[in-house]
Amino acid sequence: MVLLRTVLDNVKQKVNLYRTGWVGQSVKWLSPGLSVKRWLFISAIGVILTVLGLAIAIKLTPVFYVIQLLKLILRTITLYVPNFISGPLVIGLGALLIWWGQSRTLESITEVLMPDGDEELVDLLIAHRRLNRGPKIVVMGGGTGLSTLLRGLKEYSSNITAVVTVADDGGSSGRLRREIGGLPPGDIRNCLAALADQEKLITELFQYRFKAGDGLVGHSFGNLFLSAMSEITDGWEQAIAASSEVLAVRGQVLPATLSDVRLWAEFENGQRVEGESQISAVGSKIVKIGCTPENPPALPRVLKAIRDAEFIILGPGSVYTSVIPNLLVPDIAAAIAQRKDIPRIYVCNIMSQPGETTGYRVSDHIRALDTAVGERVFDAVLVQKRSPSRASLSYYAQHNSHPVIIDRNNLLQLGCRVILANVMDEEPNTHLVRHSSQRLARVLIRWYSRVEGLAAPRETSPDQTPKTNRRFPKENF
């Protein structure tokens, strides 16, 4: 038994060496969908046509003698080496020369495109193909929750549209909004950094806050960068698009609206407060939330992204100050409500937020969204399955924050599908609880794949509105 295990281990090691070695890398170039083999074939045809063209141009005179010489050489070879051996040898030699020339060409290209040499060009091409074929996903929210999810989703698709709220009026974003005008750049900055190829470096750069300088203290570099881009280009839409190109962003980041939106909220104690940063400070239950202007126009590209989407995700993030502000744009809410033919899911927060959702259960989150929009705009809700550790619970209890309770009976009455999954990360030193980028994205993509696989064939009504009788997978992941 030990001998058999040793032999299997040796075989596995050799297979891994094969996969990672030059042979494995060469075989990868034959992978379907890379659009490489067809060009190699066309190059070979080009070589043959070039030779024939030269023969025609020089009237075949030297070619005749060359052919005669080759004929004599080949006849001599076949006298000593049978043709069933010499033929394959010559073919192999020709194929080897073609492979050598093409591989050296690709190496030269790789040295220019990727001087660091950390990855193989073929690996990048395979990843690029896979991501381009990923589902068209629209993610809607704001704050750190949205950027956390985007970090995970970009490993599954590059067809991502992040729709960001523009109601932030606190911190560096609020100062720039008051002093310069335009949109608050904070959430846009976080999403661009999360979707960038060089995410770690870009995030560190964009999150850097100046500690000195008259007027610079407290500002983040990313906020100043985006504000400057909006001045250089023709506006915020062009500024975000240009920044996306500079940062090599996978997907696109779009503001929900270009209007100067300001949130207001009415509370159970009768108080009314304006300003996103002031809402959570009241401490009373929110009974109504809205914005000024009352019906801000949606960005046309956002509506197009929703119409083309194959999967829509709301959250995670603050219900009243990150998720709902996007839905207060009437055209966006209506566009999502019409997409009953695709999976739409709401990612619920793990912990309640003091001043916003204190004492809230999962059903309370759903009612808040339904009340703000006037109808249900999602099919299912994703909820953290396991409770945080005692240390984390104790830490959050000191700040009047507790796990969001899963009240199944109320959810059943609301007709909402619940997806239970472990998508939580706990920081051991600080005891902070956050959604895990990788686990959250993996669960969402798995759920989307199952729903798409189990969906009934779509029908088209006379008004061309797609309909489907959709089944849903198991609740637990």
GIWO-V136115 format. One record per residue. N is the residue number from 0. RES is the residue in three letters. SS is DSSP state (helix for helix, strand for strand, loop for the rest). NEAR is the number of other ideal C-beta (glycine too) atoms within 8 Angstrom. D_LAST is the distance of its C-alpha to the last C-alpha in whole Angstrom. Layout:
BEGIN
{{N RES SS NEAR D_LAST} {N RES SS NEAR D_LAST}}
END
This chain:
BEGIN
{{0 MET loop 4 36} {1 VAL helix 5 37} {2 LEU helix 6 39} {3 LEU helix 7 36} {4 ARG helix 8 33} {5 THR helix 8 36} {6 VAL helix 8 37} {7 LEU helix 8 33} {8 ASP helix 8 32} {9 ASN helix 8 35} {10 VAL helix 8 34} {11 LYS helix 8 31} {12 GLN helix 8 33} {13 LYS helix 8 35} {14 VAL helix 8 32} {15 ASN helix 8 31} {16 LEU helix 8 34} {17 TYR helix 9 35} {18 ARG helix 7 32} {19 THR helix 7 33} {20 GLY loop 8 36} {21 TRP helix 5 39} {22 VAL helix 7 38} {23 GLY helix 10 34} {24 GLN helix 11 35} {25 SER helix 9 38} {26 VAL helix 7 36} {27 LYS helix 11 33} {28 TRP loop 10 36} {29 LEU loop 5 35} {30 SER loop 8 32} {31 PRO loop 3 32} {32 GLY loop 5 32} {33 LEU loop 11 33} {34 SER loop 6 37} {35 VAL loop 8 39} {36 LYS helix 9 40} {37 ARG helix 7 42} {38 TRP helix 8 44} {39 LEU helix 10 45} {40 PHE helix 8 46} {41 ILE helix 8 48} {42 SER helix 9 49} {43 ALA helix 9 51} {44 ILE helix 8 52} {45 GLY helix 8 54} {46 VAL helix 8 55} {47 ILE helix 8 57} {48 LEU helix 8 58} {49 THR helix 8 60} {50 VAL helix 8 61} {51 LEU helix 8 63} {52 GLY helix 8 64} {53 LEU helix 8 66} {54 ALA helix 9 68} {55 ILE helix 8 69} {56 ALA helix 6 70} {57 ILE loop 9 72} {58 LYS loop 5 73} {59 LEU loop 8 72} {60 THR helix 7 75} {61 PRO helix 7 73} {62 VAL helix 9 70} {63 PHE helix 8 73} {64 TYR helix 8 74} {65 VAL helix 8 71} {66 ILE helix 8 69} {67 GLN helix 8 73} {68 LEU helix 8 72} {69 LEU helix 8 68} {70 LYS helix 8 70} {71 LEU helix 8 72} {72 ILE helix 8 69} {73 LEU helix 9 67} {74 ARG helix 8 70} {75 THR helix 8 71} {76 ILE helix 9 67} {77 THR helix 10 67} {78 LEU helix 5 70} {79 TYR helix 5 69} {80 VAL loop 8 65} {81 PRO loop 6 64} {82 ASN helix 7 62} {83 PHE helix 6 59} {84 ILE helix 8 58} {85 SER helix 12 60} {86 GLY helix 8 58} {87 PRO helix 8 54} {88 LEU helix 9 56} {89 VAL helix 8 57} {90 ILE helix 8 54} {91 GLY helix 8 52} {92 LEU helix 8 54} {93 GLY helix 8 53} {94 ALA helix 8 50} {95 LEU helix 8 50} {96 LEU helix 8 52} {97 ILE helix 10 50} {98 TRP helix 9 46} {99 TRP helix 8 48} {100 GLY helix 8 50} {101 GLN helix 10 46} {102 SER helix 9 44} {103 ARG helix 8 47} {104 THR helix 8 47} {105 LEU helix 9 43} {106 GLU helix 8 43} {107 SER helix 8 46} {108 ILE helix 9 44} {109 THR helix 11 41} {110 GLU helix 9 43} {111 VAL helix 6 44} {112 LEU helix 6 41} {113 MET loop 10 39} {114 PRO loop 5 42} {115 ASP loop 4 39} {116 GLY loop 7 38} {117 ASP loop 4 35} {118 GLU loop 7 33} {119 GLU loop 8 34} {120 LEU helix 11 35} {121 VAL helix 11 33} {122 ASP helix 9 30} {123 LEU helix 10 31} {124 LEU helix 10 31} {125 ILE helix 11 28} {126 ALA helix 8 26} {127 HIS helix 9 28} {128 ARG helix 10 28} {129 ARG helix 8 24} {130 LEU helix 12 24} {131 ASN helix 8 26} {132 ARG loop 5 24} {133 GLY loop 10 21} {134 PRO loop 10 20} {135 LYS loop 11 22} {136 ILE strand 15 20} {137 VAL strand 12 22} {138 VAL strand 14 21} {139 MET strand 16 23} {140 GLY strand 17 23} {141 GLY loop 16 25} {142 GLY helix 12 26} {143 THR helix 8 24} {144 GLY helix 16 20} {145 LEU helix 20 21} {146 SER helix 13 23} {147 THR helix 14 20} {148 LEU helix 18 17} {149 LEU helix 15 20} {150 ARG helix 11 20} {151 GLY helix 15 17} {152 LEU helix 14 17} {153 LYS loop 14 21} {154 GLU loop 6 19} {155 TYR loop 10 18} {156 SER loop 12 21} {157 SER loop 10 24} {158 ASN loop 10 24} {159 ILE strand 14 23} {160 THR strand 15 25} {161 ALA strand 14 25} {162 VAL strand 14 27} {163 VAL strand 15 28} {164 THR loop 13 30} {165 VAL loop 14 33} {166 ALA loop 13 34} {167 ASP loop 15 34} {168 ASP loop 12 38} {169 GLY loop 8 37} {170 GLY helix 9 38} {171 SER helix 11 39} {172 SER helix 14 38} {173 GLY helix 12 40} {174 ARG helix 10 43} {175 LEU helix 15 43} {176 ARG helix 13 42} {177 ARG helix 6 45} {178 GLU helix 6 47} {179 ILE loop 6 47} {180 GLY loop 5 45} {181 GLY loop 8 42} {182 LEU loop 10 38} {183 PRO loop 13 37} {184 PRO loop 12 35} {185 GLY helix 12 33} {186 ASP helix 17 30} {187 ILE helix 14 31} {188 ARG helix 14 32} {189 ASN helix 14 28} {190 CYS helix 14 27} {191 LEU helix 18 29} {192 ALA helix 15 29} {193 ALA helix 13 25} {194 LEU helix 16 26} {195 ALA strand 13 29} {196 ASP loop 7 29} {197 GLN loop 8 31} {198 GLU helix 11 28} {199 LYS helix 6 29} {200 LEU helix 7 33} {201 ILE helix 12 33} {202 THR helix 11 31} {203 GLU helix 8 33} {204 LEU helix 9 36} {205 PHE helix 14 35} {206 GLN helix 10 34} {207 TYR loop 9 37} {208 ARG strand 9 39} {209 PHE loop 11 43} {210 LYS loop 4 45} {211 ALA loop 5 48} {212 GLY loop 6 50} {213 ASP loop 3 52} {214 GLY loop 5 49} {215 LEU loop 8 46} {216 VAL loop 8 45} {217 GLY loop 8 42} {218 HIS loop 13 41} {219 SER strand 13 38} {220 PHE helix 12 39} {221 GLY helix 15 37} {222 ASN helix 14 38} {223 LEU helix 10 41} {224 PHE helix 11 41} {225 LEU helix 15 39} {226 SER helix 12 42} {227 ALA helix 8 44} {228 MET helix 12 43} {229 SER helix 12 43} {230 GLU helix 6 47} {231 ILE helix 6 47} {232 THR loop 9 45} {233 ASP loop 3 46} {234 GLY loop 8 43} {235 TRP helix 10 40} {236 GLU helix 11 38} {237 GLN helix 9 40} {238 ALA helix 13 40} {239 ILE helix 15 36} {240 ALA helix 9 36} {241 ALA helix 10 39} {242 SER helix 13 37} {243 SER helix 12 34} {244 GLU helix 8 36} {245 VAL helix 6 38} {246 LEU loop 13 34} {247 ALA loop 8 33} {248 VAL strand 13 30} {249 ARG loop 10 27} {250 GLY loop 13 27} {251 GLN strand 11 29} {252 VAL strand 13 29} {253 LEU strand 14 31} {254 PRO strand 14 32} {255 ALA loop 16 31} {256 THR loop 11 35} {257 LEU loop 10 38} {258 SER loop 8 40} {259 ASP loop 4 41} {260 VAL loop 13 38} {261 ARG strand 11 38} {262 LEU strand 14 36} {263 TRP strand 12 38} {264 ALA strand 13 36} {265 GLU strand 10 38} {266 PHE strand 13 37} {267 GLU loop 7 37} {268 ASN loop 6 41} {269 GLY loop 6 42} {270 GLN loop 8 42} {271 ARG strand 8 41} {272 VAL strand 11 40} {273 GLU strand 8 40} {274 GLY loop 11 38} {275 GLU helix 12 35} {276 SER helix 11 36} {277 GLN helix 9 37} {278 ILE helix 16 35} {279 SER loop 11 33} {280 ALA loop 8 36} {281 VAL loop 12 37} {282 GLY loop 5 35} {283 SER loop 8 35} {284 LYS loop 6 33} {285 ILE strand 13 33} {286 VAL strand 6 34} {287 LYS strand 6 34} {288 ILE strand 13 34} {289 GLY strand 9 35} {290 CYS strand 13 37} {291 THR strand 8 41} {292 PRO loop 7 41} {293 GLU loop 6 40} {294 ASN loop 6 39} {295 PRO loop 12 38} {296 PRO loop 9 38} {297 ALA loop 13 35} {298 LEU loop 12 35} {299 PRO helix 6 36} {300 ARG helix 9 34} {301 VAL helix 14 31} {302 LEU helix 12 31} {303 LYS helix 8 32} {304 ALA helix 14 28} {305 ILE helix 13 27} {306 ARG helix 8 29} {307 ASP helix 7 28} {308 ALA loop 13 24} {309 GLU loop 9 21} {310 PHE strand 13 18} {311 ILE strand 16 19} {312 ILE strand 14 17} {313 LEU strand 13 19} {314 GLY loop 15 19} {315 PRO loop 12 18} {316 GLY loop 13 21} {317 SER loop 13 24} {318 VAL helix 16 24} {319 TYR helix 13 28} {320 THR helix 15 29} {321 SER helix 16 26} {322 VAL helix 17 24} {323 ILE helix 13 27} {324 PRO helix 16 30} {325 ASN helix 14 29} {326 LEU helix 14 28} {327 LEU loop 13 32} {328 VAL loop 13 33} {329 PRO helix 8 34} {330 ASP helix 9 34} {331 ILE helix 16 30} {332 ALA helix 13 29} {333 ALA helix 8 31} {334 ALA helix 12 29} {335 ILE helix 14 26} {336 ALA helix 11 26} {337 GLN helix 7 28} {338 ARG loop 12 25} {339 LYS loop 7 23} {340 ASP loop 7 23} {341 ILE loop 9 20} {342 PRO strand 12 17} {343 ARG strand 14 17} {344 ILE strand 15 15} {345 TYR strand 15 16} {346 VAL strand 14 14} {347 CYS loop 13 15} {348 ASN loop 14 17} {349 ILE loop 11 16} {350 MET strand 11 20} {351 SER loop 13 23} {352 GLN loop 12 25} {353 PRO loop 10 29} {354 GLY loop 9 31} {355 GLU loop 13 29} {356 THR loop 13 26} {357 THR loop 11 27} {358 GLY loop 7 26} {359 TYR loop 10 24} {360 ARG strand 11 21} {361 VAL helix 15 18} {362 SER helix 11 20} {363 ASP helix 10 23} {364 HIS helix 16 21} {365 ILE helix 13 21} {366 ARG helix 9 25} {367 ALA helix 14 26} {368 LEU helix 16 24} {369 ASP helix 10 26} {370 THR helix 7 29} {371 ALA helix 10 30} {372 VAL helix 11 29} {373 GLY loop 6 30} {374 GLU loop 6 28} {375 ARG loop 7 24} {376 VAL loop 11 23} {377 PHE loop 12 19} {378 ASP loop 8 17} {379 ALA strand 14 14} {380 VAL strand 16 13} {381 LEU strand 14 10} {382 VAL strand 12 11} {383 GLN strand 11 10} {384 LYS loop 7 9} {385 ARG loop 6 12} {386 SER loop 4 15} {387 PRO loop 12 17} {388 SER loop 7 20} {389 ARG helix 5 23} {390 ALA helix 7 25} {391 SER helix 12 23} {392 LEU helix 12 23} {393 SER helix 9 27} {394 TYR helix 11 28} {395 TYR helix 13 26} {396 ALA helix 9 28} {397 GLN loop 6 31} {398 HIS loop 7 30} {399 ASN loop 7 29} {400 SER loop 10 26} {401 HIS loop 10 23} {402 PRO strand 10 19} {403 VAL loop 16 18} {404 ILE strand 6 18} {405 ILE loop 10 16} {406 ASP loop 9 18} {407 ARG helix 7 17} {408 ASN helix 6 20} {409 ASN helix 10 21} {410 LEU helix 14 18} {411 LEU helix 7 19} {412 GLN helix 6 23} {413 LEU helix 9 22} {414 GLY loop 4 20} {415 CYS loop 10 17} {416 ARG strand 8 13} {417 VAL strand 12 11} {418 ILE strand 13 7} {419 LEU strand 9 6} {420 ALA strand 12 5} {421 ASN loop 8 7} {422 VAL loop 10 10} {423 MET strand 13 13} {424 ASP strand 8 16} {425 GLU strand 11 19} {426 GLU loop 8 22} {427 PRO loop 5 24} {428 ASN loop 4 28} {429 THR loop 6 27} {430 HIS loop 13 24} {431 LEU loop 8 23} {432 VAL strand 11 19} {433 ARG strand 11 18} {434 HIS strand 14 15} {435 SER loop 10 14} {436 SER helix 10 16} {437 GLN helix 8 14} {438 ARG helix 14 10} {439 LEU helix 16 11} {440 ALA helix 14 12} {441 ARG helix 9 10} {442 VAL helix 13 7} {443 LEU helix 15 10} {444 ILE helix 11 11} {445 ARG helix 9 9} {446 TRP helix 15 9} {447 TYR helix 12 12} {448 SER helix 8 13} {449 ARG helix 9 11} {450 VAL helix 13 13} {451 GLU helix 9 16} {452 GLY helix 6 16} {453 LEU helix 9 16} {454 ALA loop 10 19} {455 ALA loop 7 22} {456 PRO loop 5 25} {457 ARG loop 9 26} {458 GLU strand 7 30} {459 THR strand 7 32} {460 SER loop 7 35} {461 PRO loop 3 38} {462 ASP loop 4 37} {463 GLN loop 6 35} {464 THR loop 7 32} {465 PRO strand 8 29} {466 LYS strand 10 27} {467 THR loop 11 24} {468 ASN loop 5 23} {469 ARG loop 10 19} {470 ARG loop 8 16} {471 PHE loop 8 13} {472 PRO loop 8 10} {473 LYS loop 4 8} {474 GLU loop 7 7} {475 ASN strand 6 4} {476 PHE loop 9 0}}
END
